[in-house]
């Protein structure tokens, strides 16, 4: 396998990847990007219609993909997504634990959070990544030959920015990323995380938006962009490109890294 394709893009010919939260936003952009570079993609999402739509878009662009219902809070669902990848394509090479949810209501303080808010954020953002890491590492060990995990963390897990409970879950993701990277390094299992800042033009920041719509107007997007020193909004495609690099052979000596995609926010 060559390390780069046309235009310098990584090549994933025949590599098999499971992407959670693939029904929209970063997950959908990543599914399309990985597939365009030759990967076989399992598009896993709690919304099966969205997962199937992502798979249809990949197939329509000439790639290889299938949709898979997966609620990452349920261990059996995560196990099943990996099993489908292995049974369909023969193995698992990359696990992208991307599924996550934002603070329920913008501007919430700590005391505004209910127990239900806490349980939901922890279950999806932290427990879901735990299940994905646990069962992908187990599959990599069964296969031999190493593997790659990419997690979606957040700058909110690096600095005190964003909702407190959300930031705590992403801080947990970031810490698990580093710990498992060290634990599995001798087996050539690499583990890294992308850490986006605010992404105004995705469903992540507009959870009530209909699929395919950002639900965020240009003024809000511009305001979020101005939070970043570079002054540009963070896009799903920016995150997909970073995930592809970390999953590629070009990053073969990179593990345990928390890569901010934040226009310089955490560097201030």
N, C-alpha and C positions, 0 to 999 in steps of 0.2 A: 504494500500500500504506500503510495506516495504521500508526502506530508502536506502538500499544498496543491490546490486545484487552480482553475482558471481565475485570474485576478487575485491570487494569493489567498483565496478562501481555503479553510481546512478541508481535507477530504475524509469522509467517513464511509467509504464504499463498503457496504455489507455490514457495517457496525449496527448493533441493535440497541435502541434506547427506549426507555420508558420515561415519559414526561407526565408528571401529575399536574393538575390544574391546566391541562392542555386545551380546555374549551374556549379560552379567551386570553387576551392580554399577552403577557410574557410567554405563557405556555403555548399559545397558538403561534405566535411569531417564531418561537423556538422550533416547534414542530415543522413549520414550513422551511425554516433555514437549515436545520439538520437534514431534512429529507432532500432538499435541493443539492446537498453535498454528498448524497448517496446513502444516508442512514435509513434503516428500517425503523419506523417510529410507532410505538404504542401510545396513542393519545388517550390518556386516562383523565377522567374528570367525574365529579359528583353529579354533574348535569350530563346525562348520556347523550341528549340531543346535541349539545354543544360539542362533546367529544366526537361524535359522528360527523358533525359539520366540519370540524378541523380535519378529520381524516379525509373527507370528501375534497376539501381544498387541496390537501397534499396530493391526492390521487389525480385531481384535475390538473395539477402542475407537473405531472409525470413522475411523482415520487411514490414511495411505498409506505403505507400506514394503515392502521386499523383503530377504530374507536373502542374504548373499554370503560365501562362504568366502574368508578372507583371512588369510594368515600374514604379518604385517608385516615379518618378517625377510627376506622374499622380494620383491624389487623388482617382479617381474612380477605378483605378487598385488595389490600396492598399485595398480599401473597398471591392472589389470583392474577393481578396485573402482571407480575413478574412471571408467573407460570405461563400465562398466555404468550408473553414475549418469547419464552424459551421453547414452548411447544410449537409456536408458529414459525419462528425464525432460527431456532436452533441454539440460542445462547442469549446472554445479557452482557453487553459491553459497557453501557453507560446508564446510570440512574440519575435523573434530574428531579429532585424533590422540590418542586416549585409551588405546589398548592399552598395558598395562604389567604387569610382574610384580614381586613383592616380594622382599626378601632371602630366600634359600631356607629358612633356619631361624632362628627368633627368637633374638635375643641373640648372633648371630655377630659375632666380632671380625674385624679385617682378616686376620689370619693363618689364620683358620678357612676362608676362602674358597679354593676350588679354581680352577684355570684354567677349568674347565667352568662354574663359577658366574659368573666374570667374563664369559666369552663369551656366556652366555645373557642376563645382565642388560644387557650392552651391545647385543647384537643386537636384543632386543625393545624396551627402553626408549629407546635412543638412535638406533640405526640405523632402527628402524621409524618414528620421528618424522621423521628426515631424509628417508626415502623419501616419507612423506606430505606434507611441506612442499614438497619438490622438485617432485613431480608435480602437486600442486594449484596451485602458483604457475604452472607451465607451462600448465595448463588455464585458469587465470584470464587469462593473457596471450593465449591463443588466442581466448578469448571477447571480451576487452575488458570494461571497466566495473568492474574491481576484484574483490574477493572477501574472504572472511574465513577465517582459520585460528585455531582454538583448540587448544592443546596441554594435556595433563595433565602438569604438573610435580609438584612436591612441596615441602613445607616442608623436607624433607630435602635439597633442593638449594639452600636459602637459608641454613640454619644447620647446625651440626654435630649432627644428630639423625638417628637411624636408621642402618642398616647403611652402612658406608663406601662399598662399591662401588655399592650402590643409590643413595646420595646423590650419588655422582660422576656416575652416568648422568642423574639428574634435574637436577643442576647443569648438565650439558651441554644438556639440553632447555631449561632456563631461559635459558641464554646464546644458543642458537640462536634462541629466541623473540625476544629483544631485537634480535639482529643482523639477522634477516630482516625484522623490523618496520621497521627503518631502511632497509634495502636496498630494500624494496618500497613504502615510504610514498608516493612520488611517483606510483605506479600505483593508489593507493587500495586496496591490499591490506593489510588490518589483521591483525596477528598478536599474540595474547595467550595467556597461560597461566593456568589455575587451578592452585593449589598446595595441595592438601588436606593436613591432618594425618592422624593415625591414624583409620581408618574401621573400627570393630570389627565392624559388622554387614553386612559384604560378604564375598564370596569372596576378595577381594584379601588380607585378613588371615587367611583360612582356605583356602589353595589346594587342600587335599585334600577340601574339603567338596563334597557333591553339589550340582549346580545347583539353585538355588531354596532352598538352605539356607545360613545364615550360618556354621554350624559353630562359633560363638562363643557361650559362655553369658553370661547377664546380668552375672555378677560380673566377667568379663573386660571386657565392654563398659563397665561402670561405672568400672572402674579406668582404662581408656583415656580416658574422658570427663573424669576428674579431672585429667588432664594438661593440659587446656585451661582457661584462666582462667574462661571462661563455664560450665564444668562440664558441658557437654552433649556427647554423641558427635557426630561428624561423619557425616552420612548421605550416601548416594548422591544423594538428592534435593537436598540442600544444594549439592552439586557441579553437578548438572544445572542448577539455577537460576542459578548463577554463570556457567556456560558459555553459557546462553541469553542472559543480559544482555550478555556480551562479544560474542556473535554478532549482537546486535540493532542496529537503527538508533539506539537510545538511547545506544549506545557508539560512535557514528560518529567521535568525536574521541578515542578511546582506542586506543592501539596501543603495543606493547612493554611491557605491564604484566604483572607476576607477581602474581596476586591470591590471597593466602592465604585458605583456608577452614579456619580452625584455632582458632576460639574465642578468639583473642587470643594464641596460643602465641608467635609470633615477635615480638610487641610487648613482651614482658617484658624 
